[in-house]
Amino acid sequence: MTFRRKLVSVSVLLLFLVATLFPALLSGAYDIDAGKVFSLIWSKITGIANSDITRAEEIILWEIRLPRLILAVTAGLALSVSGAAYQGCFRNPLVEPYILGASSGAAFGAALAILFPHIFLQGQLTAFVFSLGAVFLSYSLVASRDRIPPLALVLSGIIVGALFSAMVGIMKYLAMDTQLREITFWMMGGLHYATWSDATLNLAAIIPVCLLLWYYSWRLNILSLGDEEARSLGLNPVLSRFFVIVAATFVAAICVSTCGIIAWVGLMMPHAARLLFGPDHRWVIPGAAILGAIYILVCDTIARTLTSAEIPLGIITSIIGAPYLLWLLRTKGRTAYGL
């Protein structure tokens, strides 16, 4: 695909993302006219009050739906970009952001905050700290001065993830009925508790790091060639891989701490981006980011409108994602990924 066609494809994806935002903003149990949506956004930008919009409509649009949509977009960006970075870093198309124990560590932190709220006052912060701690533990178990084998790092992450998953099981065993439901619902993932503070935190933390990973994408291209090739081109693979892991884990941990565990996004969207743009991470990262934002928006809209009771977002992403990945492996696996 030529540069011009890739640019056109990215532009089309951006337009589709914008087009997806408005149906998501209009969808919900409370019907609101599209004209009132534009009027409310315009009144918030200009500071001029609009008497046609009721207080209930303002609360639903501005305090509930809009921060939820922003959180959905940033979550899609975070999981997709971190997935693309991990897959390029480890040269493994089946690696995803949670492979080093980020999700299980965050789940353990959230369970601690739910069971002991007087000790762990902020559940999101506790989940974030334990998520980063799990990845740091996975990295430190195999860290050496000269080289870190990617396969050993993945195996270390599986071990650490299993350890934290076992501790989450202990927390579930000790929990009361209401606490057990809260832990289980959090682990299914969802945006039902989205607030403006969560949305602004995700915007401020995720967007700059995703842009930094995009700027670093040329090094991901070199890392995907192998460590020996990277050294021959003057790149330190250990330091470069460490930077990518820290940045990708940071955005994934921010996402998990605010949205819970949302499966499949970081695994699927980089694959879809490679089918569109090829293996060049300068195009895979922005392509995966936009596709992930669209995917989370669509899945979240389905989760809150399909039935009268909201379905956890992680269930929707898994139901849609598993058949897609199966189709991808059966139809494109041999030619695209050498499977």
C-alpha positions in Angstrom: 0.0 0.0 0.0 1.4 3.4 -1.0 1.8 6.3 1.4 -1.1 8.1 -0.1 -3.5 5.2 0.3 -2.4 4.7 3.9 -3.0 8.3 4.6 -6.5 8.1 3.0 -7.2 5.0 5.0 -6.3 6.7 8.3 -8.4 9.7 7.4 -11.4 7.4 6.6 -11.0 5.7 10.0 -10.9 9.0 11.8 -14.1 10.1 10.0 -15.7 6.8 10.9 -14.7 7.3 14.6 -16.3 10.8 14.6 -19.4 9.3 12.9 -19.6 6.6 15.6 -19.5 9.1 18.4 -22.8 10.7 17.7 -25.0 7.6 17.6 -23.3 6.5 20.8 -24.1 9.8 22.4 -27.7 9.6 21.3 -28.2 6.0 22.3 -29.6 5.1 25.7 -32.7 4.5 27.7 -33.5 8.2 27.7 -34.2 9.5 24.1 -32.8 12.9 23.3 -33.0 14.7 20.0 -29.8 15.2 18.0 -30.4 18.9 17.8 -30.3 19.2 21.6 -27.1 17.3 21.7 -25.4 19.9 19.4 -27.1 22.7 21.3 -25.8 21.5 24.6 -22.2 21.1 23.3 -22.3 24.5 21.8 -23.7 26.1 25.0 -20.9 24.5 27.0 -18.2 25.7 24.5 -19.6 29.3 24.4 -20.9 29.5 27.9 -24.4 30.7 26.7 -27.2 28.9 28.5 -29.9 27.2 26.3 -33.4 27.2 27.8 -34.6 24.4 25.4 -32.5 21.9 27.3 -33.8 20.6 30.6 -31.7 19.9 33.6 -32.3 16.2 33.3 -31.1 16.2 29.7 -28.0 18.2 30.6 -27.1 15.7 33.3 -27.6 12.7 31.1 -25.6 14.1 28.2 -22.9 16.1 30.0 -22.4 14.2 33.2 -23.1 10.6 32.1 -22.8 9.9 28.4 -20.1 12.3 27.3 -17.4 11.3 29.9 -18.3 7.7 29.2 -17.6 8.1 25.5 -14.3 9.9 26.2 -13.4 7.1 28.5 -14.3 4.5 25.9 -12.1 6.2 23.3 -9.1 6.5 25.6 -9.5 2.9 26.7 -9.6 1.7 23.1 -6.5 3.8 22.3 -4.6 2.5 25.4 -5.3 -1.2 24.9 -4.7 -1.1 21.1 -1.5 0.9 21.2 -0.1 -1.1 24.1 -1.0 -4.3 22.3 0.7 -3.2 19.1 3.8 -2.2 21.1 3.9 -5.5 22.9 3.6 -7.6 19.8 6.3 -5.6 18.0 8.5 -5.7 21.1 8.2 -9.5 21.6 7.9 -10.4 17.9 4.8 -12.4 18.8 1.4 -11.7 17.2 -0.4 -13.5 20.1 1.0 -11.2 22.9 -1.4 -8.7 24.4 -1.1 -6.0 27.1 -1.9 -8.3 30.0 0.7 -10.9 29.2 3.1 -9.7 32.0 0.5 -9.8 34.7 -0.9 -6.3 34.4 -4.6 -7.5 34.6 -4.2 -10.0 37.4 -2.2 -7.5 39.4 -4.8 -4.8 38.9 -7.6 -7.3 39.8 -5.8 -8.1 43.1 -5.3 -4.4 43.9 -9.0 -3.8 43.2 -10.0 -6.8 45.3 -7.9 -5.5 48.2 -9.6 -2.1 48.0 -13.0 -3.6 47.9 -12.4 -5.9 50.9 -10.4 -3.4 53.0 -11.7 0.1 52.1 -10.4 1.6 55.3 -6.8 0.6 54.5 -6.9 1.1 50.7 -8.8 4.3 50.3 -8.7 4.7 46.5 -9.5 1.6 44.5 -8.3 2.9 41.2 -5.0 3.9 42.6 -4.5 0.6 44.3 -5.3 -1.3 41.1 -2.9 0.9 39.2 -0.1 0.4 41.6 -0.5 -3.4 41.8 -0.7 -3.6 38.0 2.6 -1.8 37.5 4.0 -3.8 40.4 3.1 -7.1 38.7 4.8 -6.1 35.5 7.9 -4.9 37.4 8.1 -8.2 39.2 7.8 -10.1 35.9 10.6 -8.0 34.4 12.9 -8.2 37.5 12.7 -12.0 37.6 14.5 -12.4 34.3 16.4 -9.0 34.1 20.1 -9.1 33.3 22.7 -6.6 32.1 23.3 -7.8 28.6 20.0 -9.4 27.4 16.5 -10.3 28.4 15.1 -13.2 26.3 11.5 -12.3 25.2 10.3 -15.8 25.7 11.6 -15.9 29.3 9.9 -12.6 30.0 6.6 -13.9 28.7 6.9 -17.1 30.8 7.7 -14.9 33.8 4.6 -12.9 33.2 2.5 -16.0 33.0 3.9 -17.2 36.4 3.3 -13.8 38.0 -0.2 -13.6 36.5 -1.0 -17.0 37.9 0.3 -16.0 41.3 -1.9 -12.8 41.4 -4.9 -14.7 40.1 -4.5 -17.2 42.9 -4.5 -14.3 45.4 -7.6 -12.9 43.8 -9.2 -16.3 44.4 -8.3 -16.0 48.0 -9.9 -12.5 48.2 -13.0 -13.9 46.6 -13.1 -16.7 49.2 -12.9 -14.1 52.0 -15.3 -11.7 50.5 -18.9 -11.2 51.6 -21.7 -11.6 49.1 -21.9 -7.9 48.1 -18.1 -7.6 48.0 -17.9 -10.8 45.8 -20.4 -9.4 43.4 -18.4 -6.1 43.2 -15.1 -7.9 42.5 -16.7 -10.1 39.9 -18.4 -7.2 38.1 -15.2 -5.2 38.2 -13.2 -8.0 36.6 -15.8 -8.2 33.8 -14.9 -4.6 32.8 -17.2 -1.7 32.1 -17.6 2.1 31.9 -20.7 2.4 34.0 -18.9 4.4 36.7 -17.3 6.9 34.2 -16.9 10.4 35.5 -15.3 13.6 34.2 -12.4 13.0 36.6 -11.8 9.6 35.1 -12.1 10.9 31.6 -9.7 13.8 32.1 -7.2 11.6 33.9 -7.2 9.1 31.0 -6.9 11.9 28.5 -4.0 13.5 30.3 -2.1 10.2 30.9 -2.9 8.0 27.9 -2.7 10.4 24.9 0.8 11.7 25.5 2.2 8.2 26.1 0.5 6.8 23.0 2.0 9.7 21.0 5.4 8.9 22.5 5.0 5.2 21.5 4.1 6.4 18.0 7.2 8.5 17.9 9.2 5.5 19.0 7.6 3.3 16.3 10.7 3.2 14.1 12.6 1.5 17.0 9.7 -1.0 17.2 10.4 -1.8 13.5 14.0 -2.5 14.3 13.2 -4.6 17.4 10.8 -6.7 15.4 13.8 -7.8 13.3 15.5 -9.4 16.3 18.1 -8.5 18.9 21.2 -9.2 16.7 19.9 -7.1 13.8 19.0 -4.3 16.3 22.6 -4.3 17.8 24.1 -4.3 14.3 22.0 -1.1 13.5 23.3 0.6 16.7 20.1 0.0 18.8 20.3 -1.3 22.4 17.5 -3.9 22.4 17.4 -4.2 26.2 17.0 -0.5 26.9 14.6 -0.1 24.0 12.5 -3.1 25.1 12.4 -1.8 28.7 11.2 1.6 27.6 8.4 0.1 25.4 7.3 -2.3 28.2 7.1 0.6 30.7 5.2 2.9 28.4 2.8 0.2 27.1 2.2 -1.1 30.6 1.6 2.4 32.0 -1.3 3.1 29.6 -2.7 -0.4 30.0 -2.6 -0.1 33.8 -4.4 3.3 33.6 -7.1 1.8 31.5 -7.5 -1.3 33.7 -7.6 0.8 36.9 -10.5 2.9 35.6 -12.4 0.4 33.4 -11.7 -3.0 34.8 -10.4 -5.9 32.6 -11.5 -5.5 29.0 -10.3 -8.5 27.0 -9.3 -9.1 23.4 -9.0 -5.4 22.3 -5.2 -5.3 22.6 -4.9 -8.6 20.8 -7.3 -8.0 17.9 -6.8 -4.4 16.9 -3.1 -4.6 16.0 -3.9 -7.6 13.8 -6.6 -5.7 12.0 -4.3 -2.7 11.6 -1.6 -4.9 10.1 -4.1 -6.3 7.6 -4.8 -2.7 6.5 -1.4 -1.1 6.7 1.2 -3.8 6.7 3.9 -4.4 9.3 5.2 -0.9 9.6 4.5 0.3 13.2 4.5 3.9 12.0 1.1 3.1 10.5 0.1 0.1 12.7 0.0 2.1 15.9 -2.3 4.9 14.7 -4.4 2.5 12.8 -4.8 0.2 15.8 -5.5 3.2 18.1 -8.4 4.4 15.9 -9.8 0.9 15.3 -9.6 0.2 19.1 -11.5 3.4 19.9 -14.2 2.5 17.4 -14.5 -1.0 18.7 -14.9 0.0 22.3 -17.4 2.6 21.4 -19.5 0.1 19.4 -19.2 -2.6 22.1 -20.1 -0.1 24.9 -23.1 1.2 23.0 -24.3 -2.4 22.6 -23.6 -3.2 26.3 -25.8 -0.4 27.5 -28.7 -0.6 25.0 -29.1 -4.3 24.1 -31.1 -5.1 27.2 -32.8 -3.1 30.0 -29.9 -4.1 32.4 -26.4 -3.1 31.3 -24.2 -5.9 30.2 -20.5 -5.8 31.3 -18.3 -4.5 28.5 -15.8 -7.3 28.8 -18.4 -9.9 27.9 -19.4 -8.0 24.7 -15.8 -7.6 23.6 -15.1 -11.3 24.2 -18.2 -12.5 22.4 -17.4 -10.4 19.3 -13.6 -10.8 19.6 -13.2 -14.6 19.9 -15.0 -15.5 16.5 -13.1 -12.6 14.8 -9.7 -13.9 15.9 -10.7 -17.4 14.9 -11.7 -16.2 11.5 -8.5 -14.2 11.3 -6.3 -17.1 12.1 -8.0 -19.5 9.7 -8.2 -17.1 6.7 -5.1 -14.8 7.1 -2.9 -16.7 9.5 -0.7 -18.5 7.0 0.1 -15.6 4.8 0.1 -12.7 7.3 1.6 -14.3 10.4 3.3 -17.5 9.2 0.9 -19.7 11.2 
